[in-house]
Amino acid sequence: MRDLFQAAVVILLAAVPAGAQNQKLANAPAFPPYKAPRLAGHPDLNGIWQAFVTANWDLADHEAQAGPHPEIMGAYGAGPAGQSIIIEGAENGQIPYLPSALAKKKENFEKRATADVSSDETWHAAGDPEFKCYMPGVPRATYMPFPFRIVQGSGPYILIAYEFASTTRTIRMDSKEDAPTLSWMGWSRGHWERDTLVVDVTGFREETWFDRAGDYHSDELHVIERYTPASPYHMMYEATIEDPKVFSRPWKIGFPLYRRLERDMQLLEFKCVPFTEELLFGRFRKQQAP
């Protein structure tokens, strides 16, 4: 029965003109006008939200694939197939890397599941920071497969708490202050444009990645995020990314964020540091004498 169903799907798709499905989606009616509940005159974004995309594995289109150690992990370590979340600035569907930077992305992917903390100079030279339980950076924290909570009041700050690694960030509303130092989550300054929360993020350390495919940036990364309520149950998220050291031009990602509606929904803990101690520091344990 399953084989017959799959065959029927293939026949039906073959009868649709090329690009017609995408065109149909592009021409789909928009959501009706929505006025979000207000808090101090602005949309109330309080709640627990989550993205349901596979961009944490790869921002671009990607097939399902084995993980770095299939002989040990089997399907447990495999990555799902997924569609690109890049909505502007792509080159043939890919991030617009400078030619000199593309080799580093490929090297990152090959070494994504390695760690070397034997020297301060090479501490972050290899391995996905997620693999080592470091804070994921922006915008990656938004599309990891974990929920996050937005805490918004009437004061000059908005807090975002992420489940992964108990990461937090503070958005300073209408602030003109520059980043005092580089940090994993950057320095976030926000303002409202009608019903859209716009967050300008700078001051990044260069070590964070965008995904497990090795996509990366330098310390000149600049991200502008836009959070726009679209219904009581979801909002649209966009992030414009520029980094003149790594990319030939700015590019943009976009996808919906969904409000978690389960009864008694809470942001739980994923304090992953204990899960990585053996990986990072096991070689330095004192060995028993034979």
Residue pairs with C-beta under 8 A, 6 or more apart in sequence:
13 21
31 230
31 231
34 229
34 230
34 231
34 232
35 195
36 43
36 44
36 45
36 195
36 229
37 43
37 44
38 44
39 46
39 152
39 153
39 154
40 153
40 154
42 192
42 195
42 197
43 195
43 197
43 229
44 152
45 150
45 152
45 158
45 197
45 227
45 229
45 235
46 150
46 151
46 152
47 149
47 150
47 259
47 260
48 147
48 148
48 149
48 259
48 260
48 265
48 266
48 267
49 147
49 148
49 149
49 150
49 235
49 257
49 258
49 259
49 260
50 146
50 147
50 148
50 257
50 258
50 260
51 142
51 143
51 144
51 237
51 255
51 256
51 257
51 258
52 258
53 82
53 83
53 85
53 143
53 255
54 62
54 79
54 80
54 81
54 82
54 83
55 82
55 85
55 143
55 211
55 253
55 255
56 130
56 140
56 143
56 144
56 145
56 211
56 212
57 79
57 80
57 82
57 211
57 212
57 213
58 79
58 82
58 211
58 212
58 213
58 215
59 84
59 85
59 86
59 95
59 210
59 211
59 213
59 215
59 253
60 84
60 86
60 90
60 93
60 94
60 95
60 213
61 82
61 83
61 84
61 93
62 79
62 81
62 82
62 213
63 81
64 78
64 79
64 80
64 81
65 78
65 79
66 77
66 78
66 79
67 73
67 76
67 77
67 78
67 79
67 113
68 77
68 112
68 113
69 77
69 113
70 77
70 78
79 212
84 90
84 93
85 143
85 253
85 254
85 255
86 93
86 94
86 95
86 251
86 252
86 253
87 238
87 252
87 253
87 254
88 240
88 251
88 252
89 96
89 249
89 250
89 251
89 252
90 96
90 251
91 248
95 215
95 247
95 251
96 247
96 248
96 249
96 251
97 105
97 246
97 247
97 248
98 245
98 246
98 247
98 248
101 245
101 246
101 247
104 214
104 216
105 213
105 214
105 215
105 216
106 214
107 214
108 126
108 128
108 209
108 214
108 215
108 216
109 212
109 213
109 214
110 214
111 126
111 127
112 127
112 128
112 131
112 212
112 214
113 127
113 128
113 131
114 126
114 127
115 126
115 127
115 131
115 132
115 276
115 279
115 280
116 122
116 123
116 125
116 126
116 127
117 123
117 280
117 281
118 283
124 207
128 209
128 212
128 214
129 135
129 136
129 137
129 207
129 208
129 209
130 136
130 140
130 144
130 164
130 209
130 212
131 276
131 279
132 276
132 279
132 280
133 165
133 272
133 273
133 275
133 276
134 165
134 184
134 207
134 208
135 141
135 165
135 167
135 184
135 185
135 208
136 144
136 162
136 164
136 165
136 167
136 184
136 208
137 184
137 185
137 186
137 204
137 205
137 208
137 209
137 210
138 169
138 185
138 186
138 188
138 201
138 204
138 223
138 225
138 239
139 210
139 223
139 225
139 239
139 241
139 253
140 208
140 209
140 210
140 211
141 148
141 160
141 162
141 164
141 167
141 169
141 185
142 148
142 225
142 237
142 239
142 257
143 255
144 162
144 164
146 162
146 163
146 164
146 270
147 163
147 260
147 267
148 160
148 161
148 162
148 163
148 267
149 160
149 161
149 267
150 158
150 159
150 160
151 158
151 159
151 160
151 161
152 158
152 159
156 172
156 173
156 174
156 175
157 170
157 171
157 172
157 173
158 170
158 171
158 173
158 190
158 197
159 168
159 169
159 170
159 171
160 168
160 169
160 171
161 167
161 168
161 267
162 168
162 169
163 267
163 268
163 269
163 270
164 270
164 272
165 270
165 271
165 272
165 273
166 269
166 270
166 271
167 185
168 185
169 185
169 186
169 188
170 188
171 188
171 189
171 190
171 197
171 199
172 188
172 189
172 190
173 189
173 190
173 191
174 189
174 190
174 191
175 189
175 190
176 189
177 187
177 189
178 187
178 202
178 203
179 186
179 187
179 202
179 203
180 187
180 203
181 203
182 203
182 204
182 205
182 206
182 219
183 203
183 204
183 205
184 204
184 205
184 207
184 208
186 201
186 202
186 203
186 204
186 221
186 223
187 201
187 202
187 203
188 199
188 200
188 201
189 199
189 200
189 201
190 197
190 198
190 199
190 200
191 198
192 198
195 228
195 229
196 226
196 227
196 228
197 225
197 226
197 227
197 228
198 224
198 225
198 226
199 224
199 225
199 226
199 227
200 222
200 223
200 224
201 222
201 223
201 224
201 225
202 221
202 222
202 223
204 217
204 219
204 221
204 223
205 219
206 216
206 217
206 218
206 219
206 221
208 216
208 217
209 215
209 216
210 216
210 217
216 246
217 241
217 243
217 246
218 243
218 245
218 246
220 243
220 244
220 245
221 241
221 242
221 243
222 241
222 242
222 243
223 239
223 240
223 241
224 239
224 240
225 237
225 238
225 239
226 236
226 237
226 238
226 239
227 235
227 236
227 237
227 257
228 235
228 236
228 237
228 238
229 235
230 236
230 256
232 259
233 258
233 259
233 261
234 256
234 257
234 258
234 259
235 256
235 257
235 259
236 254
236 255
236 256
236 257
237 254
237 255
237 256
237 257
238 252
238 253
238 254
239 252
239 253
239 254
240 250
240 251
240 252
241 247
241 250
241 251
241 252
241 253
242 249
242 250
242 251
